[in-house]
Amino acid sequence: MATRTIELVYDNHSHMQVTADSVLDGDDAHKHQLRLEDEVVRLEDGRRRYTCPYCLEPLSIRGSTDRIYHFAHPRNPGAECPYRSGFVLSKDEWEALSYNGAKESAAHRQVKSWIAESLRADRNIAADSVVEDERMQSWRDRSKWRKPDVRASRDGKTLVFEAQLSTTFVATIAARRKFYLGEGALLFWIFREFTLSESEMRFSERDVFYNNNWNIFAIDAHSVEASRQAGELQLWCRWQEPVAQGGSIQYRWHKKLVGFSELTLDFGRQRAFYFDFEAALKEANAKLMGEKAAAFHEERRARQFENRPYISPRVEAKLDTDIAVWLGLEARYATMSSDLERVWIAADEATKFSTRRVQDYAYAVLAPYLRAACPTAPKTLEGREDLRLILGALISLRLGRIVGSRAVNLKHLEDMVFGAAFGYYSVFWYAAGIHGRLSDIGYDVRDSIASRNYGIYRQKKNDNDEVRTADFDRAFYILFPELQPAR
């Protein structure tokens, strides 16, 4: 009685490995239609539709008296096969046989030829460096080697290409990645075709796609011709772009024919990509966080206005909207330092809005971000004139001119910080040194006001360390990155 012992077959029409169950599911009529179709294919081109992924022998569909339909090898096979011989193989050995078998298909040979032809058309790749199916032996351990489909050299770097048509086990992908990483080479997985629907992506495609910064490459006759015309390797690239929309991150598919010079080569992480998904995702998340923070801020302001009946909430909200449009403020860590500086300068030049109101609005927008990294940062500048003063003072030191305060010059600004923001005086003194403003303030003159104030501060701090206000330290590092190495 026949049993279904062959679990995996190679479909020469779809150019992929499929399970026997997926082909032989259905009623008897379906199976007999498949049998006839298989014979028609054999008569037309001399080969069967299905082959064994291990020994590459053609397979036929047979059935037994008890209606168990199965795939079978030829009665007189030309090669030994683990399926037929009953060899006991490990999981890795089975996967290696399957992978190597798939590489011998006509479709695989076509893709391999396209890759080599495109590389030879690239003016930056030496034609004699392009080799197919040649063993690459490890220079670290001579007992280890791989045989990539195509290998070439560009700018002194070794590039290896594997044509990917069928299911490749993640263990095979990982093993090859590890080998080429150790050899200083960069591995490209090249597909013949793949879907733009994430739900329909095969596991092997996902293993490559998600680990290649959400980029995946393909080749066809059109891209080969484009390589010849451009004098540079051209590949189809598909990627997903993350976009903040409707309160969540949405992913949009894109497709483009890209040249090799447009790719980012990351040898250390074994990646090559056209679109930097990770950077785009970080930016989209920052934008989303900004939208949520702004919504939270507006909701909080609305609750606060309910307790202030003498000010019209509608008028207050409109004024803030006008300020937001005027400033064009977009709060996120990547631009927060420049945004704060821009706001403090804009506040000095404001005619429609008061300086304090512009500063208050900007800080309220930035506060949720600052508090995420520095929980001790206050929610508002209300009642915190010391903080308002030191923020303006640090920006003034960076610019070399006064913004955001009534100080006449940097010497006057130092004295104001000493008197009204004493807890932050050490921050001011350190920033003055970072920006080369010590002599402008007078710290280099022994009997100057600045030197006297600094001496008093040091004495008080030595007597009691709590005179230094530390609630904003981590926030300072975000707003003024140049201060980070010191305090």
Salt bridges, closest charged atoms under 4 A:
ASP11 OD1 - ARG49 NE 2.99
ASP21 OD1 - ARG4 NH1 2.81
ASP28 OD2 - ARG67 NE 3.93
GLU37 OE2 - ARG49 NH1 2.64
ASP38 OD2 - ARG48 NH1 2.75
GLU39 OE1 - ARG42 NH2 2.86
GLU39 OE2 - ARG48 NH1 2.81
ASP45 OD2 - ARG47 NE 3.72
GLU95 OE2 - LYS91 NZ 2.59
GLU117 OE2 - ARG228 NH1 2.14
ASP122 OD2 - ARG154 NH1 2.90
GLU132 OE2 - ARG120 NH1 3.88
ASP133 OD2 - LYS112 NZ 2.51
GLU134 OE2 - ARG151 NH2 3.22
ASP149 OD1 - LYS103 NZ 3.21
ASP149 OD2 - HIS108 NE2 3.04
ASP155 OD2 - ARG154 NE 3.86
GLU162 OE1 - LYS103 NZ 3.48
GLU162 OE2 - ARG176 NH1 2.62
GLU205 OE2 - ARG202 NH2 3.38
GLU225 OE1 - ARG228 NH2 2.39
GLU232 OE2 - ARG154 NH2 3.92
GLU241 OE1 - HIS254 NE2 2.76
GLU262 OE1 - LYS256 NZ 3.78
ASP266 OD2 - ARG271 NH2 3.31
GLU278 OE2 - ARG269 NH2 3.27
GLU278 OE2 - ARG271 NH1 2.99
GLU283 OE2 - ARG332 NH1 3.81
GLU299 OE2 - ARG303 NH1 3.31
GLU316 OE2 - ARG301 NH2 3.06
GLU316 OE2 - ARG357 NH1 3.26
ASP320 OD2 - ARG301 NE 2.76
ASP320 OD1 - ARG357 NH2 3.17
ASP322 OD2 - LYS318 NZ 3.50
ASP322 OD2 - LYS352 NZ 3.98
GLU330 OE2 - ARG332 NH1 3.24
ASP339 OD1 - ARG342 NH2 2.88
GLU341 OE1 - ARG398 NH1 2.90
ASP360 OD1 - ARG388 NH2 2.87
GLU385 OE1 - ARG356 NH1 3.00
GLU385 OE1 - ARG388 NE 3.34
ASP386 OD1 - ARG384 NE 3.02
ASP465 OD1 - LYS461 NZ 3.09
ASP471 OD2 - ARG384 NH1 3.19
ASP473 OD2 - ARG468 NH1 3.08
ASP473 OD1 - ARG487 NH2 3.03
GLU482 OE2 - ARG398 NE 3.30
GLU482 OE2 - HIS435 NE2 3.12
